[in-house]
């Protein structure tokens, strides 16, 4: 299952990318899907099994997502 983390600004999303690069966590920096564009221009995508580790890594780096969404079908559900 795919999760998307929105950070509220491009700057914060890029900072999150920088933090995650220091860990062995698989992630992708992506343009925000149209449904999430009001919240951020960029999102970070992680698989469900990596979500906990990604959240811990981001917290230790002082960056927390503003919102996290789970992809369900063609839509997104806030978690």
ZIBEL-V566451 format. One record per pair of residues at least 4 apart in sequence whose ideal C-beta (glycine too) atoms are under 7 Angstrom apart, sorted by sequence separation. I is the first residue (numbers start at 1). J is the second residue. D is the distance in whole Angstrom. If there is no record, write none. Layout:
I/J/D  I/J/D
This chain:
8/12/6  9/13/7  10/14/6  11/15/6  12/16/6  13/17/7  14/18/7  15/19/7  16/20/6  17/21/6  32/36/4  36/40/7  46/50/5  50/54/5  51/55/6  52/56/6  53/57/6  54/58/6  55/59/6  56/60/6  57/61/6  7/12/4  20/25/6  32/37/5  46/51/5  58/63/5  59/64/6  71/76/6  72/77/5  7/13/4  58/64/6  70/76/7  20/27/5  36/43/6  58/65/7  69/76/4  70/77/5  32/40/5  46/54/5  69/77/6  7/16/6  32/41/6  69/78/6  70/79/5  31/41/7  32/42/6  69/79/7  31/42/6  32/43/5  67/78/6  68/79/5  17/29/5  30/42/7  29/42/6  30/43/6  29/44/6  30/45/6  13/29/7  27/44/5  28/45/5  27/45/6  27/46/5  26/46/7  25/46/7  26/47/7  20/44/7  26/50/6  25/50/5  6/32/7  13/40/6  17/44/7  27/54/6  39/66/7  16/44/6  25/53/5  39/67/6  13/42/4  25/54/5  6/36/6  13/43/7  8/39/7  9/40/7  10/41/5  13/44/7  4/36/7  8/40/6  10/42/6  25/57/6  6/39/4  7/40/6  36/69/7  6/40/4  20/54/6  23/57/5  6/43/5  20/57/6  5/43/6  19/57/6  4/43/4  5/44/5  19/58/6  35/75/7  36/76/6  4/45/5  35/76/6  16/58/6  19/61/3  2/45/6  3/46/5  33/76/7  19/63/6  2/47/7  3/48/6  1/48/4  16/63/5  3/51/5  15/63/5  12/63/6  7/65/6  8/66/4  6/65/6  7/66/6  5/65/4  6/66/5  6/67/5  5/68/5  3/68/6  4/69/5  3/69/7  3/70/6  4/71/7  1/70/6  2/71/4  4/76/7
